[in-house]
Amino acid sequence: MSRPVLLSIIELGGYPNFAPLYQRLGCEVIVEGTMRKALAAARKYQPRVIVAEFNFQSDFRDRTSSLESLLAVVQRLPGTRVIVFYEQEYAHQLARLEARFPIFRTLAFPIDEAELETAVSAALLD
C-alpha cells in the first residue's frame, strides 16, 4: 500500500519545517515554493492533503491571493483536503475565500504543531 501524498506549499515561509511531522504521520511529502509549480504537482500527484499559506495580495484585480487558483484545481480532486495557514489580520479576507471554496481547516500563525498534527490526521481520515 502506498503512502498518502501531502503537498506542502511554502511561498513565504517564516515558520518551522513541518515535513518531519507529515512524514511521521505516514505521508509522502512533496514541497513546492511557487504556486505555479504547486498547481502542476497537485494535478500530477492528486495529493490527499495540501498545506498552503494564504498570502493576501491587495494588488490582484480579481482575486485575493494565488491560493484561489489552487482551490479551483482542488475542486476537481474530490479526495484532496486543504489546510491553510494565515495571518490573523487577514482572517476576513480568508473568510471571503472560504465562502467560495471548500477549505478543510485553517490555522492562524504562529502555527501550533499539535493543532497541525490534529488537522492533518483528520484530513487523512476524512
N, C-alpha and C positions, 0 to 999 in steps of 0.2 A: 504494500500500500504506500503510495507516495504522500509526502508531507504537504499540507496546505501551503499555498504561496501567500506571503504577505508583502505587499508593495509599500515601501516607506518612501515618501516624497519629502525631501528636505531641501526647500528652496532657500530659506534664510537661516534656519538652524538657530543656534544660540541656546541649545538645551542638550542634555546628555544623549549619547548614542544609545538608543533602546534596542538595537539589534540583538544583543545578548538575551534580553528579556523575551523578545519574539522567538528566538531560537530555542530558549528554554521551554517555551510553550508548544514547541514542535513544528514551528513554521520554517519554511524555506524563505529566506529574506532576500528581496531584491530592493536595492536602494537607487533612487534616481534624484538628480539635483535640479532638473528643469522640468517644467510641466510638459513641454513638447516630448521629451524622452519618456516621461511617465505615461503619457497618453498611448504611446506606442507599446510600452510594456504592459499596460492594462489590457490592451487589445490582444497582445500576443499570449500573455500568461493567464488572463482571466482570473486574477487573484481572489482568494477567499476573503481577504481583508486588505483594505488600503488605509494607511495612516498618512494624513496630509495636513498641511498648515493652511489656515485661512489668512491670507495676506491681503487685507483690504487695499484697493487701489482706486483712489478717487478720480484718477485721470482716465479711467476706462469710460468710454462713452455709453456703452450699452450693457456693461457687466460690472460687478463689484470686485471680482478677482478672477485669476486664471483657474481657480477651483471650479468655477461654473462649467468650463469645458470638460473637466474630468467627470463631474457629476452627470453631464449629458451622456458621456460614454458609458458610465456605470449603469445608467438606466437600462441599457441593453445587456447588462450582465446581472441577471436576477439573483445569482448566488453570492454576489460581492457585497460586503458590508463596509461602510466608510466611517472612519473615526477621524474627527477634525480637531486639531489644536488651534486655539485662538487667543488673541489678546482681549481681556475683559472690556476694554474701551470700545471694541468693535462688535460687541455682542448684539447690538441692534441691527447691524449690517448682516451679521451671520444669520440672525432670525429671519430676515427677509429671504435669504438664500434657502434656509430650511423650509420655508413655506412653499418653495417651488420644487425642491429636490429632496429625496429621502436621504437623511444622514443618520447613521446608526447611533453614534454617540458624539458628543462634543466635550472637550476637556480644555479648561482655561489654563493659561500659563500662570505660575510655574506648574509644570506637569507633575502630578503626584504619581510615582511609579506604581504604587499599589492600585490606584484607580485605573491606570492604563492597563495593568495586568488583568484586572476585572473586566474591563471593556473588551480587550482582545479575546479573552477566554469566552465571554458571552457571544462575541461575533463568530467565533469558531463553532460554537454550539447551535447558533441560530439557524 
